[in-house]
Amino acid sequence: MHPVVTKREYNVHYYEVDFKRRALPTTLMNYFQDIAIHQSEKLRVGLDFLEENHLTWSLYQWDLSIKAYPQFGQTVTITTNACAFEKFNAYREFKITNQEGELMVYAYTRWVLLDTKKGRLTKIPPRIYEAYGIDPDKPNMYEMGKLKELNESQYKKEFSVRYSDIDTNKHVNNVKYVEWAMETLPLEMVTEHQLRHMKVMYKKEAKYGDQVQVLTEIRGNGDQWIAIQKVANNQDTTLCLLETTWEKN
């Protein structure tokens, strides 16, 4: 049994780029979410299947590396496949390549399967193993590392959860946390540097009407800067942790 691989071409639109005409990091994440849903729908284990069986996937971790940014007007190929399942954990990878087949972006993710009736983790059923081509007897060789801890915050910004931030699970879409985190970084850091590596870990969900705050610590050594960030609610409950590495343009 081999994992099912899905490929799809994407054209980088004007509304998806920054002032340098590069695809925003959140644009790349949105592409990845889109192709993951596209594959699941094609394999008949998509939104309707999950709803009928009282299941939902919750994204737990991102590990994303950017070698080269897709540019405005460029057509890129995005590939995804599930890598391994283990109890209620699922691991999926994504690749973006240019028209010459050169790797531009790579992302690795960890998801957990939830029972929506019981509100808790549940084991991945055989039907899902079969759909994605994952061998249930194959041991999981994939792991995702921990994130650096925030020592003290140098920057802070607050946000209100809007209706447009909510996804089909009625929680804040995972990309929105990254948008908030980017907005909290010093402008010169974002404009004069390029994001090269990003790790994200989701701890708890935010919902419509919540007030959240992003705390940021910047650590630097010349041309490379690391931002350690925490998204928390008004009760200081950690919702999301982020670690991003930036290099001078």
Short mmCIF file of the C-alpha atoms (twelve columns), coordinates in Angstrom:
data_MODEL
# 
_entry.id   MODEL 
# 
loop_
_atom_site.group_PDB 
_atom_site.id 
_atom_site.type_symbol 
_atom_site.label_atom_id 
_atom_site.label_alt_id 
_atom_site.label_comp_id 
_atom_site.label_asym_id 
_atom_site.label_seq_id 
_atom_site.Cartn_x 
_atom_site.Cartn_y 
_atom_site.Cartn_z 
_atom_site.pdbx_PDB_model_num 
ATOM 1   C CA . MET A 1   0.000   0.000  0.000   1 
ATOM 2   C CA . HIS A 2   1.315   3.425  -0.992  1 
ATOM 3   C CA . PRO A 3   0.148   6.864  0.179   1 
ATOM 4   C CA . VAL A 4   -2.139  8.635  -2.288  1 
ATOM 5   C CA . VAL A 5   -0.376  11.657 -3.799  1 
ATOM 6   C CA . THR A 6   -2.430  14.595 -5.088  1 
ATOM 7   C CA . LYS A 7   -1.058  17.365 -7.323  1 
ATOM 8   C CA . ARG A 8   -2.671  20.630 -8.326  1 
ATOM 9   C CA . GLU A 9   -1.525  23.808 -10.063 1 
ATOM 10  C CA . TYR A 10  -2.046  27.194 -8.419  1 
ATOM 11  C CA . ASN A 11  -1.630  30.643 -9.942  1 
ATOM 12  C CA . VAL A 12  -0.418  33.340 -7.540  1 
ATOM 13  C CA . HIS A 13  -2.973  36.157 -7.560  1 
ATOM 14  C CA . TYR A 14  -2.410  39.858 -6.870  1 
ATOM 15  C CA . TYR A 15  -4.396  39.744 -3.608  1 
ATOM 16  C CA . GLU A 16  -2.154  36.947 -2.316  1 
ATOM 17  C CA . VAL A 17  1.183   38.791 -2.403  1 
ATOM 18  C CA . ASP A 18  3.068   41.409 -0.393  1 
ATOM 19  C CA . PHE A 19  4.604   44.701 -1.551  1 
ATOM 20  C CA . LYS A 20  7.494   42.778 -3.125  1 
ATOM 21  C CA . ARG A 21  5.026   40.680 -5.139  1 
ATOM 22  C CA . ARG A 22  5.933   37.569 -3.160  1 
ATOM 23  C CA . ALA A 23  3.254   35.142 -1.990  1 
ATOM 24  C CA . LEU A 24  2.534   35.794 1.676   1 
ATOM 25  C CA . PRO A 25  3.401   32.943 4.069   1 
ATOM 26  C CA . THR A 26  -0.291  32.780 4.935   1 
ATOM 27  C CA . THR A 27  -1.077  32.415 1.218   1 
ATOM 28  C CA . LEU A 28  1.093   29.289 1.139   1 
ATOM 29  C CA . MET A 29  -0.691  27.900 4.180   1 
ATOM 30  C CA . ASN A 30  -4.065  28.578 2.571   1 
ATOM 31  C CA . TYR A 31  -2.933  26.698 -0.550  1 
ATOM 32  C CA . PHE A 32  -1.950  23.757 1.645   1 
ATOM 33  C CA . GLN A 33  -5.287  23.725 3.445   1 
ATOM 34  C CA . ASP A 34  -7.077  23.900 0.117   1 
ATOM 35  C CA . ILE A 35  -5.268  20.961 -1.477  1 
ATOM 36  C CA . ALA A 36  -5.671  18.850 1.674   1 
ATOM 37  C CA . ILE A 37  -9.444  19.376 1.531   1 
ATOM 38  C CA . HIS A 38  -9.398  18.796 -2.235  1 
ATOM 39  C CA . GLN A 39  -7.685  15.432 -1.785  1 
ATOM 40  C CA . SER A 40  -10.041 14.371 1.002   1 
ATOM 41  C CA . GLU A 41  -13.092 15.244 -1.100  1 
ATOM 42  C CA . LYS A 42  -11.724 13.265 -4.063  1 
ATOM 43  C CA . LEU A 43  -11.136 10.252 -1.802  1 
ATOM 44  C CA . ARG A 44  -14.700 10.521 -0.388  1 
ATOM 45  C CA . VAL A 45  -13.532 11.179 3.165   1 
ATOM 46  C CA . GLY A 46  -14.118 14.917 3.044   1 
ATOM 47  C CA . LEU A 47  -16.415 17.276 4.901   1 
ATOM 48  C CA . ASP A 48  -19.648 15.306 4.370   1 
ATOM 49  C CA . PHE A 49  -18.042 12.022 5.426   1 
ATOM 50  C CA . LEU A 50  -16.616 13.600 8.563   1 
ATOM 51  C CA . GLU A 51  -19.904 15.268 9.491   1 
ATOM 52  C CA . GLU A 52  -21.903 12.067 8.963   1 
ATOM 53  C CA . ASN A 53  -19.507 10.157 11.216  1 
ATOM 54  C CA . HIS A 54  -19.252 12.923 13.856  1 
ATOM 55  C CA . LEU A 55  -15.550 13.451 13.176  1 
ATOM 56  C CA . THR A 56  -13.306 16.416 12.517  1 
ATOM 57  C CA . TRP A 57  -9.602  16.941 11.905  1 
ATOM 58  C CA . SER A 58  -7.820  19.489 14.076  1 
ATOM 59  C CA . LEU A 59  -4.429  20.782 12.962  1 
ATOM 60  C CA . TYR A 60  -1.903  20.523 15.796  1 
ATOM 61  C CA . GLN A 61  1.480   21.479 14.319  1 
ATOM 62  C CA . TRP A 62  3.135   23.127 11.309  1 
ATOM 63  C CA . ASP A 63  6.799   22.921 10.303  1 
ATOM 64  C CA . LEU A 64  7.276   24.994 7.152   1 
ATOM 65  C CA . SER A 65  10.462  25.859 5.256   1 
ATOM 66  C CA . ILE A 66  10.640  28.406 2.424   1 
ATOM 67  C CA . LYS A 67  13.547  28.103 0.000   1 
ATOM 68  C CA . ALA A 68  12.082  30.426 -2.648  1 
ATOM 69  C CA . TYR A 69  8.904   32.487 -2.665  1 
ATOM 70  C CA . PRO A 70  6.299   32.046 -5.422  1 
ATOM 71  C CA . GLN A 71  5.838   35.368 -7.224  1 
ATOM 72  C CA . PHE A 72  2.801   37.250 -8.508  1 
ATOM 73  C CA . GLY A 73  1.529   35.653 -11.723 1 
ATOM 74  C CA . GLN A 74  3.648   32.519 -11.306 1 
ATOM 75  C CA . THR A 75  2.072   29.088 -11.707 1 
ATOM 76  C CA . VAL A 76  3.306   26.540 -9.186  1 
ATOM 77  C CA . THR A 77  2.528   22.891 -8.533  1 
ATOM 78  C CA . ILE A 78  1.485   21.834 -5.052  1 
ATOM 79  C CA . THR A 79  1.717   18.208 -3.971  1 
ATOM 80  C CA . THR A 80  0.398   16.575 -0.811  1 
ATOM 81  C CA . ASN A 81  0.087   13.142 0.749   1 
ATOM 82  C CA . ALA A 82  -0.537  11.626 4.135   1 
ATOM 83  C CA . CYS A 83  2.705   10.174 5.527   1 
ATOM 84  C CA . ALA A 84  1.651   8.107  8.530   1 
ATOM 85  C CA . PHE A 85  -1.177  7.517  10.999  1 
ATOM 86  C CA . GLU A 86  -0.742  6.589  14.642  1 
ATOM 87  C CA . LYS A 87  -3.805  6.133  16.879  1 
ATOM 88  C CA . PHE A 88  -5.455  9.584  16.612  1 
ATOM 89  C CA . ASN A 89  -2.439  11.349 15.044  1 
ATOM 90  C CA . ALA A 90  -2.022  11.933 11.310  1 
ATOM 91  C CA . TYR A 91  1.053   13.308 9.551   1 
ATOM 92  C CA . ARG A 92  0.847   15.047 6.161   1 
ATOM 93  C CA . GLU A 93  3.448   16.720 3.942   1 
ATOM 94  C CA . PHE A 94  3.183   19.436 1.306   1 
ATOM 95  C CA . LYS A 95  5.537   20.563 -1.464  1 
ATOM 96  C CA . ILE A 96  5.536   23.551 -3.790  1 
ATOM 97  C CA . THR A 97  7.602   23.260 -6.967  1 
ATOM 98  C CA . ASN A 98  8.116   25.632 -9.897  1 
ATOM 99  C CA . GLN A 99  7.567   24.767 -13.567 1 
ATOM 100 C CA . GLU A 100 11.099  23.324 -13.719 1 
ATOM 101 C CA . GLY A 101 10.284  20.936 -10.885 1 
ATOM 102 C CA . GLU A 102 12.534  22.699 -8.359  1 
ATOM 103 C CA . LEU A 103 11.422  22.617 -4.732  1 
ATOM 104 C CA . MET A 104 10.399  26.028 -3.398  1 
ATOM 105 C CA . VAL A 105 8.484   25.296 -0.189  1 
ATOM 106 C CA . TYR A 106 8.160   22.245 2.041   1 
ATOM 107 C CA . ALA A 107 5.773   21.785 4.946   1 
ATOM 108 C CA . TYR A 108 5.153   18.970 7.357   1 
ATOM 109 C CA . THR A 109 2.067   18.849 9.574   1 
ATOM 110 C CA . ARG A 110 0.527   16.900 12.414  1 
ATOM 111 C CA . TRP A 111 -3.245  16.558 12.828  1 
ATOM 112 C CA . VAL A 112 -5.471  14.886 15.391  1 
ATOM 113 C CA . LEU A 113 -8.888  13.304 14.828  1 
ATOM 114 C CA . LEU A 114 -11.710 14.364 17.145  1 
ATOM 115 C CA . ASP A 115 -15.095 12.843 17.958  1 
ATOM 116 C CA . THR A 116 -17.446 15.836 17.731  1 
ATOM 117 C CA . LYS A 117 -20.151 14.164 19.824  1 
ATOM 118 C CA . LYS A 118 -17.875 13.267 22.732  1 
ATOM 119 C CA . GLY A 119 -15.550 16.246 22.276  1 
ATOM 120 C CA . ARG A 120 -12.381 14.194 22.568  1 
ATOM 121 C CA . LEU A 121 -9.664  12.477 20.561  1 
ATOM 122 C CA . THR A 122 -10.637 9.298  18.730  1 
ATOM 123 C CA . LYS A 123 -8.738  6.586  16.852  1 
ATOM 124 C CA . ILE A 124 -8.470  6.901  13.090  1 
ATOM 125 C CA . PRO A 125 -10.886 4.340  11.547  1 
ATOM 126 C CA . PRO A 126 -9.836  1.760  8.909   1 
ATOM 127 C CA . ARG A 127 -11.844 3.565  6.208   1 
ATOM 128 C CA . ILE A 128 -9.537  6.578  6.486   1 
ATOM 129 C CA . TYR A 129 -6.395  4.410  6.420   1 
ATOM 130 C CA . GLU A 130 -7.653  2.804  3.201   1 
ATOM 131 C CA . ALA A 131 -8.651  6.088  1.557   1 
ATOM 132 C CA . TYR A 132 -5.244  7.727  1.994   1 
ATOM 133 C CA . GLY A 133 -3.260  4.550  1.260   1 
ATOM 134 C CA . ILE A 134 -1.660  4.264  4.694   1 
ATOM 135 C CA . ASP A 135 -0.514  0.844  5.901   1 
ATOM 136 C CA . PRO A 136 -1.841  0.346  9.478   1 
ATOM 137 C CA . ASP A 137 1.046   -2.032 10.256  1 
ATOM 138 C CA . LYS A 138 3.770   0.378  9.218   1 
ATOM 139 C CA . PRO A 139 5.449   1.987  12.258  1 
ATOM 140 C CA . ASN A 140 5.390   5.764  12.476  1 
ATOM 141 C CA . MET A 141 8.863   7.198  11.801  1 
ATOM 142 C CA . TYR A 142 7.780   10.838 11.931  1 
ATOM 143 C CA . GLU A 143 8.185   13.230 14.838  1 
ATOM 144 C CA . MET A 144 7.811   16.962 15.278  1 
ATOM 145 C CA . GLY A 145 10.069  18.897 17.628  1 
ATOM 146 C CA . LYS A 146 9.146   21.276 20.408  1 
ATOM 147 C CA . LEU A 147 9.106   25.043 20.084  1 
ATOM 148 C CA . LYS A 148 11.290  27.521 21.959  1 
ATOM 149 C CA . GLU A 149 9.750   29.065 25.078  1 
ATOM 150 C CA . LEU A 150 8.910   32.761 25.367  1 
ATOM 151 C CA . ASN A 151 11.091  34.390 28.060  1 
ATOM 152 C CA . GLU A 152 9.857   37.966 28.015  1 
ATOM 153 C CA . SER A 153 7.686   39.860 25.553  1 
ATOM 154 C CA . GLN A 154 9.011   42.966 23.811  1 
ATOM 155 C CA . TYR A 155 5.904   43.520 21.673  1 
ATOM 156 C CA . LYS A 156 2.225   43.015 22.337  1 
ATOM 157 C CA . LYS A 157 -0.895  43.461 20.252  1 
ATOM 158 C CA . GLU A 158 -4.569  42.622 20.818  1 
ATOM 159 C CA . PHE A 159 -7.145  41.349 18.332  1 
ATOM 160 C CA . SER A 160 -10.871 40.620 18.320  1 
ATOM 161 C CA . VAL A 161 -12.061 37.405 16.687  1 
ATOM 162 C CA . ARG A 162 -14.285 38.355 13.747  1 
ATOM 163 C CA . TYR A 163 -16.884 36.333 11.881  1 
ATOM 164 C CA . SER A 164 -14.516 36.119 8.889   1 
ATOM 165 C CA . ASP A 165 -11.905 34.407 11.111  1 
ATOM 166 C CA . ILE A 166 -14.160 31.369 11.698  1 
ATOM 167 C CA . ASP A 167 -13.893 28.093 9.755   1 
ATOM 168 C CA . THR A 168 -16.312 25.206 9.128   1 
ATOM 169 C CA . ASN A 169 -15.711 23.885 12.656  1 
ATOM 170 C CA . LYS A 170 -16.913 27.237 14.063  1 
ATOM 171 C CA . HIS A 171 -13.452 27.924 15.480  1 
ATOM 172 C CA . VAL A 172 -10.742 30.342 14.360  1 
ATOM 173 C CA . ASN A 173 -9.045  29.082 11.203  1 
ATOM 174 C CA . ASN A 174 -5.459  28.061 11.941  1 
ATOM 175 C CA . VAL A 175 -3.993  30.529 9.413   1 
ATOM 176 C CA . LYS A 176 -5.531  33.460 11.320  1 
ATOM 177 C CA . TYR A 177 -3.213  32.860 14.288  1 
ATOM 178 C CA . VAL A 178 -0.249  33.280 11.962  1 
ATOM 179 C CA . GLU A 179 -1.754  36.475 10.523  1 
ATOM 180 C CA . TRP A 180 -2.071  37.909 14.042  1 
ATOM 181 C CA . ALA A 181 1.500   36.893 14.851  1 
ATOM 182 C CA . MET A 182 2.871   38.560 11.702  1 
ATOM 183 C CA . GLU A 183 0.998   41.769 12.525  1 
ATOM 184 C CA . THR A 184 2.732   41.907 15.919  1 
ATOM 185 C CA . LEU A 185 6.282   41.850 14.505  1 
ATOM 186 C CA . PRO A 186 8.160   45.137 13.949  1 
ATOM 187 C CA . LEU A 187 7.444   46.405 10.429  1 
ATOM 188 C CA . GLU A 188 11.132  46.749 9.535   1 
ATOM 189 C CA . MET A 189 11.712  43.119 10.453  1 
ATOM 190 C CA . VAL A 190 9.014   41.950 8.029   1 
ATOM 191 C CA . THR A 191 9.965   44.335 5.203   1 
ATOM 192 C CA . GLU A 192 13.754  43.964 5.426   1 
ATOM 193 C CA . HIS A 193 13.852  40.213 6.084   1 
ATOM 194 C CA . GLN A 194 12.422  37.048 4.583   1 
ATOM 195 C CA . LEU A 195 10.681  34.328 6.565   1 
ATOM 196 C CA . ARG A 196 12.605  31.112 6.005   1 
ATOM 197 C CA . HIS A 197 11.298  28.705 8.632   1 
ATOM 198 C CA . MET A 198 8.151   28.578 10.723  1 
ATOM 199 C CA . LYS A 199 6.939   26.262 13.449  1 
ATOM 200 C CA . VAL A 200 3.441   26.519 14.883  1 
ATOM 201 C CA . MET A 201 1.717   24.560 17.645  1 
ATOM 202 C CA . TYR A 202 -1.985  24.948 18.433  1 
ATOM 203 C CA . LYS A 203 -2.977  24.394 22.047  1 
ATOM 204 C CA . LYS A 204 -6.565  25.592 22.396  1 
ATOM 205 C CA . GLU A 205 -9.288  27.011 20.152  1 
ATOM 206 C CA . ALA A 206 -10.547 30.573 19.929  1 
ATOM 207 C CA . LYS A 207 -14.128 31.346 18.942  1 
ATOM 208 C CA . TYR A 208 -16.134 34.247 17.572  1 
ATOM 209 C CA . GLY A 209 -16.153 37.254 19.892  1 
ATOM 210 C CA . ASP A 210 -13.053 36.257 21.862  1 
ATOM 211 C CA . GLN A 211 -10.341 38.798 22.611  1 
ATOM 212 C CA . VAL A 212 -6.806  37.534 22.018  1 
ATOM 213 C CA . GLN A 213 -3.348  38.993 22.482  1 
ATOM 214 C CA . VAL A 214 -0.046  38.157 20.827  1 
ATOM 215 C CA . LEU A 215 3.166   38.380 22.859  1 
ATOM 216 C CA . THR A 216 6.441   38.534 20.946  1 
ATOM 217 C CA . GLU A 217 10.115  38.157 21.810  1 
ATOM 218 C CA . ILE A 218 12.787  38.846 19.164  1 
ATOM 219 C CA . ARG A 219 16.160  37.131 19.327  1 
ATOM 220 C CA . GLY A 220 18.820  38.109 16.795  1 
ATOM 221 C CA . ASN A 221 22.379  37.455 15.733  1 
ATOM 222 C CA . GLY A 222 23.199  39.768 12.860  1 
ATOM 223 C CA . ASP A 223 21.463  38.845 9.635   1 
ATOM 224 C CA . GLN A 224 19.217  36.209 11.208  1 
ATOM 225 C CA . TRP A 225 16.365  36.866 13.622  1 
ATOM 226 C CA . ILE A 226 14.096  34.497 15.518  1 
ATOM 227 C CA . ALA A 227 10.654  35.533 16.746  1 
ATOM 228 C CA . ILE A 228 9.166   33.564 19.643  1 
ATOM 229 C CA . GLN A 229 5.454   34.234 19.981  1 
ATOM 230 C CA . LYS A 230 2.450   33.253 22.046  1 
ATOM 231 C CA . VAL A 231 -1.219  33.836 21.293  1 
ATOM 232 C CA . ALA A 232 -3.345  33.886 24.467  1 
ATOM 233 C CA . ASN A 233 -6.907  34.776 25.445  1 
ATOM 234 C CA . ASN A 234 -8.051  37.198 28.162  1 
ATOM 235 C CA . GLN A 235 -7.643  34.495 30.810  1 
ATOM 236 C CA . ASP A 236 -3.978  34.158 29.725  1 
ATOM 237 C CA . THR A 237 -4.682  30.657 28.411  1 
ATOM 238 C CA . THR A 238 -2.187  29.807 25.657  1 
ATOM 239 C CA . LEU A 239 -3.936  29.232 22.354  1 
ATOM 240 C CA . CYS A 240 -0.984  28.979 19.995  1 
ATOM 241 C CA . LEU A 241 2.830   29.026 20.015  1 
ATOM 242 C CA . LEU A 242 4.979   30.166 17.100  1 
ATOM 243 C CA . GLU A 243 8.672   30.207 16.258  1 
ATOM 244 C CA . THR A 244 9.778   31.933 13.059  1 
ATOM 245 C CA . THR A 245 13.244  32.408 11.564  1 
ATOM 246 C CA . TRP A 246 13.964  35.440 9.377   1 
ATOM 247 C CA . GLU A 247 16.956  36.247 7.171   1 
ATOM 248 C CA . LYS A 248 18.098  39.615 5.840   1 
ATOM 249 C CA . ASN A 249 16.919  40.313 2.271   1 
# 
